């Protein structure tokens, strides 16, 4: 399928991004070649970017402009990661679990922040990694919160990896469970004996912003603990929803819709995501030790 022609905005953003990621200030020819524009076209766009402060020209080279620097400073203070970090920290302290923050991408989710207690230092944080829906609870929670028409890229990626979509052990059944309960649970699918529990943060029905995931060892998610972990995770995702929507949104129709969309029914425990789909909440024994020797 041919790609859509680039708009003026696409060209401008391509050039701003190219300037920002360059290891040394690039020249016009370097930028035009990198973003695939004719030199004259790149020059015309750069003139406007310089005028607006997005790019700074120094002789024949280009650097990030003051508008980019101001935006970067503001973004650092108001980014999703900065807003969510206190919620992640509090949730980790209350549960003793590793907590990560994930955002949806085209066909996966990406981990953008992690709080990990010392006792779980043996578990990879996966910071910065893109996670497929058929192996992790975070992307499963996000996909379950999407409008059905928007799930196709995630399903296609799972299918291309050889994972079944249909049947009682297929991905569609897992998504249905997560949509119904509001929680996604995963036991050892990516790495034994690691398990996880995730819930999406939804400010608008069908459009999840992110997901919070509790990660620990299999026994941490045993039958006795799972209801309490769900409640702590529900409280944390609700708190992050309120932060993102602002104090004025509390009690508004939009906030009520967001809460309903995120929760599903929220009352029936979902099936665990596992190749063998265990009948008990955890397929692992419950030793008294915190982790493997």
C-alpha positions, 0 to 999 in steps of 0.5 A, a space after each residue: 500500500 503506497 504511503 500517504 503524501 507528506 503534508 507541510 506539517 509532516 515535513 516541518 516535524 521531520 526536520 525538527 526531529 532530525 535537527 534534535 536527534 543529530 549528533 552534531 549540528 547538521 547542514 541543509 544538505 544533511 537534513 534534506 537527505 535524512 528526511 527525504 526532501 529536495 534541498 530547496 523544499 527543505 530550505 523553505 521549510 527551515 526558513 519558517 522554522 527558524 522564524 518561529 523559533 523551532 530551529 536556530 541557524 548558526 552559519 550553515 548549520 542548524 540547532 534546536 531553537 528556543 521554542 524546542 527548548 522551552 517545550 522540552 522544559 515544559 514537557 519535562 514538568 507536565 509529561 505523563 511520566 512526571 504526572 504519573 510518577 507519584 502514583 507509581 511510587 505510592 502503588 509500589 510502596 502499598 503493594 511491594 510490587 514493581 509498577 510500570 507505566 505503559 502507553 499504546 503504540 501502533 501495534 504494541 505498548 511501550 514501557 515509559 517508567 518503572 518503579 522497582 523495589 529491591 526485592 524484585 531486582 532480579 526481574 527485568 524492568 523492560 524500560 523503553 521496550 515495546 511489548 506485544 499484546 499476547 505476552 504481557 498484561 499491560 498491552 492486553 489491558 490497553 487493547 481491551 479498553 480500545 474500541 473493537 475497530 482499533 484492535 486490528 494492528 495488535 491482533 495482527 502482530 500476535 497472529 503473525 507471531 504464531 499466537 492463536 486468536 480464536 478458541 478458548 485459549 486464544 487472544 480474543 478470549 483473553 481480551 474479552 475477559 479483560 474488557 469484562 473485568 477491567 483487569 488483565 492478568 498474566 502468569 509466566 507467559 513472557 518469563 517464569 516465574 514472573 506474573 503481572 496485573 494491569 489496568 488501563 487509564 481511560 479518560 475517553 471511552 475507547 481511547 486508553 491513555 496508558 496502563 499501570 501494571 503490577 509485576 512480581 513473582 507468581 506467588 505474589 498473585 495468589 488467590 488470597 492476594 489478588 482481590 486486594 491487588 486489584 483494589 489497589 490498582 483500581 485506586 491508582 488508575 482512578 487517581 491517575 485518571 483524576 490527575 489527567 482530567 484535572 480537578 474540575 473533571 471530578 464528578 463530571 459526565 466525562 469523568 463518570 464515562 471514563 470510570 465506567 469505561 475503565 472498570 468494565 464490570 470489575 466484579 468477576 475475576 478474569 481468567 489468567 493469561 497463560 498458554 495452559 490457562 490454569 484453573 487456579 489464580 496462580 500456577 506457581 507454588 507459594 513458597 515462603 521465600 520472596 524469590 528464587 535463590 
